[in-house]
Amino acid sequence: MRRQSSVLALICSIIMFGISCSPLKAQTEKNISIIDQEKKKQEIDSIIKAYAAINKFNGTALIHYQNKIIFEKSYGWQNAEKKIPNQNGSVYQIASLTKSFTALMIMKLSEEGKLSVHDPISKFIHDYPRGNEITIEHLLTHTSGIYEVLQNKEYFSLLHTGKSITRDKELSYFKNEPLAFEPGTQFSYTNSGYILLGIIIEKITGLPYEDAIRKNILNPLKMTHTGFNYLALKSPYKTVPYSYISKTKQEKTEVWNSTLTGPAGQIYSTAEDLYNYYKGLKDYKIVSKETFKKATTPYLSGYGYGWFIDGLYGKKLINHGGNIEGSTSYFAMLPEEDLSIILLNNITSKKLEKAGNTILAALLDQSYTLPQPKKEVTLSTDLLKKYAGNYKLSDDSIIHILYENGQLFIQSDTIPKVRMLAEKEDLFFLQDDDSEISFIIKKGEKDVISIKKGLSSKTAEKL
């Protein structure tokens, strides 16, 4: 859910993370020809297939450009076990893209005079610590300094259960933690702030968050396949979430508890519903042009009200992604070009934003490179032996790095013995797996191993 905000965040080498800038061709100022459209469709298809080939795209893509949908196609499995392919109507969890809906609802209430973004949150949540200093705008822009609730281990453990908790219990996981910085002075992406915005929406509207969003955004925009409780959803188009999927291996993951992620990440949707969302935003059907402009004005670290904002080729890029175990979303708009990119996956993929960036480059006739499968490099025996040893995790479990016949292997209570392949001098990967293992060796300090898989990251010190 954290957009690796960092996080996450996101498309232009943002995306996370340059592409040289050159004047756009005259064809971008008018509808592209049928021949050009077919060429672009083939190019987009080739880009997505390149990401699918490295197991980083499994889902649906919809691209709108200059008054029409120029590309809509699905890839991979909706349900690998039952051999049901993803379809253009497949339903995906959109995770942190939910934040844009929450922010839009807040801005609608502001337009109606029911709140001001400069109101302190104590006006609505009376007993919140330092609530007189934290404003609604601080919550919208991730500049409140409030503790990230996902860092609480007990809270995080509840995400893979169907247990419901009270709002007061949810607040207890972050409410009394000290602020990381003075409100308004720094940017730090936090789901906690958007949970608070959801409470404010409920108090002002007198409706549950879900009903307020449905009444004021989903229904007017005819987003009929969008909802909130993915665990309870009964639909033949419901995607199964996978932490990793390839031609020979599928690792299912549990659906996150939507009652916990709430206004920060609980919405599910389809590509076509999100296309209606794009049209509604572009045509100012929910809030006025002036209000939307304010919402998409960058504050600290280029974040506005529920959106990341960047400059690209002299154009304004508005975007947001979402990433939880088993689901990844990416939604981008270049309003001046009438261009929108919607990418939805039912896998954990840190490459989805990069895929969107590549598609954007292709549409605007810019250079780009396609992803390539990882290749093993050969390292010296001395270096491999240096990495071998036992490494202790924070929970006291042990990771064993074994040297055998010129090769390294990794093993633990949860990881069967498997060979590690060197990608770089200090970076290794596993065959047909999403794991990355890196070694950090600093003079005068203990050697450290870092293991990343999906959204999880663990570090261990050498014994």
C-alpha positions as CSV (number, residue, x, y, z in Angstrom):
1,M,0.0,0.0,0.0
2,R,2.9,2.2,0.5
3,R,3.8,3.5,-2.6
4,Q,7.0,3.1,-2.3
5,S,6.5,6.4,-2.1
6,S,9.3,6.8,-2.1
7,V,7.4,6.1,-3.0
8,L,6.4,5.2,-4.7
9,A,6.4,7.1,-6.3
10,L,6.4,6.9,-9.5
11,I,6.3,7.6,-13.6
12,C,9.1,9.6,-15.1
13,S,12.0,8.0,-13.7
14,I,10.1,8.9,-10.8
15,I,8.2,6.2,-11.7
16,M,9.8,5.8,-9.8
17,F,12.3,7.0,-10.8
18,G,15.6,10.5,-17.8
19,I,14.4,10.6,-20.7
20,S,15.8,13.5,-22.9
21,C,13.3,16.2,-23.7
22,S,12.6,17.3,-27.2
23,P,9.7,19.1,-28.9
24,L,6.7,16.9,-29.5
25,K,5.9,16.3,-33.1
26,A,3.0,18.0,-34.7
27,Q,1.1,14.8,-34.7
28,T,0.7,15.0,-31.0
29,E,-1.4,18.1,-31.4
30,K,-4.1,16.4,-33.3
31,N,-5.7,13.0,-33.5
32,I,-3.1,10.4,-34.5
33,S,-3.8,8.7,-37.8
34,I,-5.2,5.1,-38.1
35,I,-1.8,3.9,-39.3
36,D,0.0,5.6,-36.4
37,Q,-2.6,4.3,-34.0
38,E,-2.0,0.7,-35.1
39,K,1.8,1.3,-34.8
40,K,1.3,2.6,-31.3
41,K,-0.9,-0.3,-30.3
42,Q,1.8,-2.8,-31.5
43,E,4.5,-0.9,-29.7
44,I,2.5,-0.8,-26.4
45,D,1.8,-4.5,-26.7
46,S,5.5,-5.2,-27.2
47,I,6.4,-3.2,-24.2
48,I,3.9,-4.9,-21.9
49,K,5.0,-8.4,-23.3
50,A,8.6,-7.5,-22.4
51,Y,7.5,-6.9,-18.8
52,A,5.4,-10.0,-18.8
53,A,8.4,-12.0,-20.0
54,I,10.3,-11.1,-16.8
55,N,7.2,-11.9,-14.7
56,K,6.5,-8.2,-13.8
57,F,3.2,-7.7,-15.7
58,N,0.1,-9.9,-15.2
59,G,-3.1,-7.8,-15.6
60,T,-4.9,-5.3,-17.7
61,A,-3.8,-2.1,-19.5
62,L,-6.0,0.7,-20.9
63,I,-4.6,3.7,-22.7
64,H,-6.6,6.8,-23.6
65,Y,-5.0,9.3,-26.0
66,Q,-6.6,12.2,-27.7
67,N,-10.4,11.6,-27.4
68,K,-10.3,7.8,-27.6
69,I,-9.2,4.5,-26.1
70,I,-6.3,3.5,-28.3
71,F,-5.3,0.3,-26.3
72,E,-7.1,-2.1,-24.1
73,K,-5.7,-5.6,-23.5
74,S,-5.2,-8.1,-20.7
75,Y,-2.4,-10.5,-20.0
76,G,-1.7,-13.5,-17.8
77,W,-3.9,-15.2,-15.3
78,Q,-7.0,-14.0,-13.4
79,N,-6.8,-17.4,-11.7
80,A,-3.8,-19.5,-12.6
81,E,-5.0,-22.7,-10.9
82,K,-8.3,-22.7,-12.8
83,K,-6.6,-21.5,-16.0
84,I,-8.9,-18.4,-16.2
85,P,-7.1,-15.6,-18.1
86,N,-7.3,-12.0,-17.1
87,Q,-10.0,-10.1,-19.0
88,N,-10.6,-6.4,-19.7
89,G,-13.4,-6.6,-17.2
90,S,-11.3,-8.3,-14.5
91,V,-11.5,-6.7,-11.0
92,Y,-8.3,-5.7,-9.2
93,Q,-7.5,-4.2,-5.8
94,I,-6.1,-0.7,-6.5
95,A,-4.4,-0.3,-3.1
96,S,-3.0,3.3,-2.5
97,L,-4.7,4.7,-5.6
98,T,-7.6,4.8,-3.1
99,K,-6.0,7.9,-1.6
100,S,-7.0,9.9,-4.7
101,F,-10.6,9.1,-4.1
102,T,-10.3,10.1,-0.4
103,A,-8.7,13.4,-1.3
104,L,-11.3,14.1,-4.0
105,M,-14.1,13.6,-1.5
106,I,-12.3,16.0,0.9
107,M,-12.0,18.6,-1.9
108,K,-15.7,18.2,-2.7
109,L,-16.6,18.9,0.9
110,S,-14.3,21.9,0.8
111,E,-16.1,23.2,-2.3
112,E,-19.4,22.8,-0.5
113,G,-18.1,24.9,2.4
114,K,-18.3,22.0,4.9
115,L,-14.6,22.2,5.7
116,S,-11.4,24.0,4.9
117,V,-8.1,22.3,4.2
118,H,-6.6,24.7,6.7
119,D,-8.9,23.4,9.5
120,P,-7.0,21.7,12.3
121,I,-8.0,18.1,12.7
122,S,-9.0,18.8,16.3
123,K,-12.2,20.4,14.8
124,F,-13.4,16.9,13.8
125,I,-11.3,14.5,16.0
126,H,-11.4,16.4,19.3
127,D,-8.9,14.3,21.4
128,Y,-6.2,13.7,18.7
129,P,-2.8,14.6,20.2
130,R,-1.5,17.9,18.8
131,G,-4.6,18.0,16.7
132,N,-4.6,21.8,16.9
133,E,-1.3,21.9,15.0
134,I,-2.1,19.3,12.3
135,T,-4.3,20.5,9.5
136,I,-6.4,18.6,6.9
137,E,-3.9,19.8,4.3
138,H,-1.0,18.2,6.3
139,L,-2.9,14.9,6.0
140,L,-3.6,15.3,2.3
141,T,0.0,16.1,1.5
142,H,1.7,13.6,3.8
143,T,3.4,16.4,5.8
144,S,1.8,15.8,9.2
145,G,4.7,13.8,10.7
146,I,2.2,11.2,12.0
147,Y,3.6,7.7,12.6
148,E,3.1,5.2,9.7
149,V,0.6,2.6,11.0
150,L,2.0,-0.2,8.8
151,Q,5.2,0.0,11.0
152,N,3.2,-1.4,13.9
153,K,3.8,-5.2,13.8
154,E,0.5,-6.0,15.6
155,Y,-1.5,-3.9,13.1
156,F,0.4,-5.4,10.1
157,S,-0.3,-8.9,11.3
158,L,-4.1,-8.2,11.2
159,L,-3.9,-7.3,7.5
160,H,-4.0,-11.0,6.6
161,T,-7.0,-11.8,8.7
162,G,-10.7,-11.1,8.3
163,K,-11.0,-9.6,11.7
164,S,-12.8,-6.3,12.1
165,I,-11.6,-3.8,14.7
166,T,-13.2,-0.6,16.0
167,R,-12.1,2.8,14.8
168,D,-10.7,3.6,18.2
169,K,-8.6,0.4,18.2
170,E,-7.3,1.3,14.8
171,L,-6.3,4.8,15.9
172,S,-4.5,3.3,18.9
173,Y,-1.9,1.7,16.6
174,F,-0.5,5.2,15.7
175,K,-2.4,7.9,17.6
176,N,0.0,8.2,20.6
177,E,3.3,7.8,18.8
178,P,5.4,10.9,18.7
179,L,5.4,13.0,15.5
180,A,8.4,12.3,13.3
181,F,8.7,16.1,12.6
182,E,6.9,19.3,13.0
183,P,3.7,19.4,10.9
184,G,4.3,21.0,7.5
185,T,8.1,20.9,7.5
186,Q,8.8,17.6,5.8
187,F,7.2,14.9,3.5
188,S,6.8,11.4,4.7
189,Y,4.3,9.1,3.0
190,T,1.9,7.7,5.6
191,N,-1.3,5.7,5.4
192,S,-2.3,6.9,8.9
193,G,-3.1,10.4,7.6
194,Y,-5.6,9.0,5.1
195,I,-7.3,6.9,7.7
196,L,-7.9,10.1,9.6
197,L,-9.3,11.8,6.5
198,G,-11.7,8.9,6.2
199,I,-12.9,9.6,9.8
200,I,-13.4,13.3,8.9
201,I,-15.4,12.4,5.8
202,E,-17.7,10.2,7.9
203,K,-18.2,12.9,10.6
204,I,-19.1,15.6,8.1
205,T,-21.3,13.4,5.8
206,G,-22.9,11.3,8.5
207,L,-22.2,8.3,6.2
208,P,-19.8,5.4,6.4
209,Y,-16.7,6.2,4.2
210,E,-17.7,3.7,1.6
211,D,-21.2,5.1,1.2
212,A,-19.9,8.7,1.0
213,I,-17.5,7.7,-1.8
214,R,-20.2,5.7,-3.6
215,K,-22.8,8.5,-3.5
216,N,-20.5,11.4,-4.4
217,I,-18.0,9.8,-6.8
218,L,-18.7,6.3,-8.0
219,N,-22.4,6.7,-8.8
220,P,-22.1,10.0,-10.7
221,L,-19.2,8.6,-12.7
222,K,-21.0,5.3,-13.3
223,M,-18.2,3.2,-11.7
224,T,-20.5,0.3,-11.3
225,H,-17.8,-2.4,-10.8
226,T,-15.9,-0.5,-8.1
227,G,-16.2,-1.3,-4.4
228,F,-14.5,-1.6,-1.1
229,N,-14.7,-5.1,0.5
230,Y,-12.6,-7.3,-1.8
231,L,-12.8,-10.3,0.6
232,A,-16.6,-10.3,0.4
233,L,-16.7,-9.7,-3.4
234,K,-18.5,-12.4,-5.4
235,S,-17.7,-11.9,-9.0
236,P,-16.6,-14.2,-11.9
237,Y,-14.1,-11.4,-12.8
238,K,-12.5,-11.2,-9.4
239,T,-8.7,-11.7,-9.7
240,V,-6.7,-14.0,-7.4
241,P,-3.8,-12.1,-5.8
242,Y,-0.3,-13.5,-6.4
243,S,3.0,-12.5,-4.8
244,Y,4.7,-14.1,-7.8
245,I,3.6,-15.7,-11.0
246,S,5.5,-17.3,-13.9
247,K,4.9,-20.0,-16.5
248,T,6.1,-22.7,-14.0
249,K,5.4,-21.2,-10.6
250,Q,2.5,-19.4,-8.9
251,E,2.6,-18.1,-5.3
252,K,-0.8,-17.0,-4.1
253,T,-1.1,-14.5,-1.3
254,E,-3.9,-13.5,1.1
255,V,-6.2,-10.6,0.4
256,W,-5.5,-7.7,2.7
257,N,-8.2,-6.8,5.2
258,S,-10.0,-3.9,3.7
259,T,-11.6,-2.8,7.0
260,L,-8.1,-1.9,8.1
261,T,-6.7,-0.3,4.9
262,G,-9.9,1.7,4.5
263,P,-9.5,5.2,3.0
264,A,-5.8,4.6,2.5
265,G,-6.1,1.6,0.3
266,Q,-9.3,-0.5,0.2
267,I,-10.9,0.2,-3.1
268,Y,-11.1,-2.4,-5.9
269,S,-12.0,-1.5,-9.5
270,T,-11.6,-2.3,-13.2
271,A,-9.7,-0.6,-16.0
272,E,-12.9,0.6,-17.6
273,D,-14.3,2.0,-14.3
274,L,-11.0,3.9,-13.8
275,Y,-11.3,5.2,-17.3
276,N,-14.7,6.7,-16.2
277,Y,-12.8,8.1,-13.3
278,Y,-10.3,9.8,-15.6
279,K,-13.1,11.3,-17.8
280,G,-14.8,12.5,-14.6
281,L,-11.7,14.2,-13.4
282,K,-10.8,15.7,-16.8
283,D,-14.3,17.0,-17.4
284,Y,-14.5,18.4,-13.8
285,K,-17.7,16.4,-13.0
286,I,-17.0,16.0,-9.3
287,V,-15.1,19.2,-8.5
288,S,-14.4,22.4,-10.4
289,K,-11.4,23.2,-12.5
290,E,-10.1,25.5,-9.9
291,T,-10.4,22.9,-7.1
292,F,-8.8,20.2,-9.2
293,K,-6.0,22.5,-10.0
294,K,-5.4,23.1,-6.3
295,A,-5.5,19.4,-5.6
296,T,-2.9,18.8,-8.3
297,T,-0.5,21.5,-7.2
298,P,2.7,20.0,-5.8
299,Y,3.7,20.6,-2.2
300,L,6.7,19.0,-0.6
301,S,8.3,16.2,-2.6
302,G,6.0,16.8,-5.5
303,Y,2.8,15.5,-3.8
304,G,-0.5,17.3,-3.9
305,Y,-3.8,16.2,-2.5
306,G,-3.8,12.5,-3.2
307,W,-1.6,12.8,-6.3
308,F,2.0,12.9,-7.2
309,I,2.7,15.7,-9.7
310,D,5.7,15.9,-12.0
311,G,6.8,17.8,-15.1
312,L,7.5,15.8,-18.2
313,Y,8.5,17.2,-21.6
314,G,7.1,20.5,-20.4
315,K,3.8,18.9,-19.5
316,K,2.1,18.3,-16.2
317,L,2.0,14.7,-15.2
318,I,-0.5,13.7,-12.5
319,N,-0.2,10.1,-11.2
320,H,-0.5,7.7,-8.3
321,G,0.2,4.0,-7.8
322,G,-0.8,1.4,-5.4
323,N,1.1,-1.7,-4.2
324,I,0.2,-4.4,-1.7
325,E,1.1,-8.0,-1.7
326,G,-0.7,-9.5,-4.7
327,S,-2.0,-6.3,-6.3
328,T,-0.4,-3.3,-8.0
329,S,-2.0,-0.4,-9.8
330,Y,-0.8,2.6,-11.7
331,F,-2.9,5.6,-13.0
332,A,-1.4,8.5,-14.8
333,M,-2.8,11.6,-16.6
334,L,-1.3,14.2,-18.9
335,P,-4.3,16.5,-19.1
336,E,-2.7,18.8,-21.7
337,E,-2.3,15.8,-24.0
338,D,-5.6,14.2,-23.1
339,L,-3.6,11.1,-22.2
340,S,-4.2,8.5,-19.5
341,I,-2.4,5.3,-18.7
342,I,-4.2,2.7,-16.5
343,L,-2.3,-0.4,-15.5
344,L,-3.8,-3.0,-13.1
345,N,-2.0,-6.2,-12.0
346,N,-2.9,-9.0,-9.6
347,I,0.7,-9.6,-8.8
348,T,3.2,-7.8,-6.6
349,S,5.3,-5.8,-9.1
350,K,7.7,-2.9,-8.4
351,K,8.1,-2.5,-12.1
352,L,4.6,-1.4,-13.0
353,E,5.4,2.3,-12.8
354,K,8.5,1.7,-15.0
355,A,6.3,0.0,-17.5
356,G,4.0,3.0,-17.5
357,N,7.0,5.3,-18.0
358,T,8.1,3.2,-21.0
359,I,4.6,3.3,-22.5
360,L,4.5,7.1,-22.0
361,A,7.8,7.5,-23.8
362,A,6.6,5.4,-26.7
363,L,3.4,7.5,-27.1
364,L,5.4,10.7,-27.1
365,D,8.0,9.4,-29.5
366,Q,10.8,9.4,-27.0
367,S,13.6,6.9,-26.7
368,Y,13.2,4.0,-24.2
369,T,14.7,0.6,-23.3
370,L,12.9,-2.6,-22.7
371,P,13.6,-4.8,-19.6
372,Q,15.8,-7.8,-20.0
373,P,15.9,-11.0,-18.0
374,K,18.6,-11.1,-15.3
375,K,21.9,-12.7,-16.3
376,E,24.3,-14.4,-14.1
377,V,27.8,-13.1,-13.8
378,T,30.9,-15.0,-12.6
379,L,32.5,-13.9,-9.3
380,S,35.8,-14.9,-7.8
381,T,36.1,-17.8,-5.4
382,D,37.6,-15.6,-2.8
383,L,34.6,-13.2,-2.9
384,L,32.1,-16.0,-2.7
385,K,33.9,-17.6,0.3
386,K,33.9,-14.1,2.0
387,Y,30.1,-14.0,1.8
388,A,29.6,-17.5,3.2
389,G,28.5,-17.8,6.8
390,N,25.6,-17.6,9.2
391,Y,23.5,-14.4,9.5
392,K,21.1,-13.6,12.3
393,L,17.8,-11.9,11.7
394,S,16.0,-9.6,14.2
395,D,13.8,-12.5,15.3
396,D,16.9,-14.5,16.1
397,S,16.4,-16.9,13.2
398,I,19.5,-17.8,11.1
399,I,20.1,-17.4,7.4
400,H,22.8,-19.8,6.2
401,I,24.9,-18.8,3.2
402,L,26.8,-21.9,2.0
403,Y,29.8,-22.1,-0.3
404,E,29.9,-25.4,-2.2
405,N,32.0,-26.3,-5.3
406,G,32.4,-22.7,-6.5
407,Q,28.8,-21.7,-5.9
408,L,26.7,-20.0,-3.1
409,F,23.5,-21.4,-1.6
410,I,21.0,-19.9,0.8
411,Q,19.1,-21.9,3.4
412,S,17.0,-21.3,6.5
413,D,14.0,-22.7,8.4
414,T,11.7,-21.1,5.8
415,I,14.0,-21.2,2.7
416,P,15.0,-24.6,1.3
417,K,18.6,-24.9,0.1
418,V,18.7,-23.1,-3.2
419,R,21.5,-21.8,-5.4
420,M,22.2,-18.1,-5.5
421,L,23.0,-16.5,-8.9
422,A,25.2,-13.4,-9.0
423,E,23.8,-10.4,-10.9
424,K,26.5,-8.0,-9.7
425,E,29.4,-8.2,-7.3
426,D,27.2,-7.7,-4.3
427,L,23.8,-8.6,-5.6
428,F,22.3,-12.1,-6.1
429,F,19.0,-13.5,-7.3
430,L,17.2,-16.9,-7.3
431,Q,16.0,-18.7,-10.4
432,D,12.3,-18.3,-11.0
433,D,11.8,-16.3,-7.9
434,D,11.3,-12.7,-6.9
435,S,14.0,-12.6,-4.2
436,E,17.0,-10.3,-4.3
437,I,19.9,-10.9,-1.9
438,S,22.5,-8.2,-1.4
439,F,25.7,-8.1,0.8
440,I,26.8,-5.0,2.6
441,I,30.4,-5.0,3.7
442,K,31.8,-1.9,5.5
443,K,35.2,-1.7,7.1
444,G,35.0,-1.7,10.8
445,E,31.3,-2.9,10.8
446,K,29.6,-6.2,10.8
447,D,28.8,-7.7,7.4
448,V,25.1,-7.5,6.6
449,I,22.8,-9.4,4.3
450,S,19.6,-7.9,2.9
451,I,16.9,-10.1,1.5
452,K,14.0,-8.5,-0.5
453,K,11.0,-10.4,-1.8
454,G,8.0,-8.7,-3.0
455,L,7.3,-5.8,-0.6
456,S,9.1,-7.4,2.3
457,S,12.7,-6.7,3.3
458,K,14.8,-8.3,6.0
459,T,18.3,-7.6,7.1
460,A,20.6,-9.9,9.1
461,E,24.1,-9.5,10.6
462,K,26.9,-12.0,10.1
463,L,27.7,-14.0,13.2
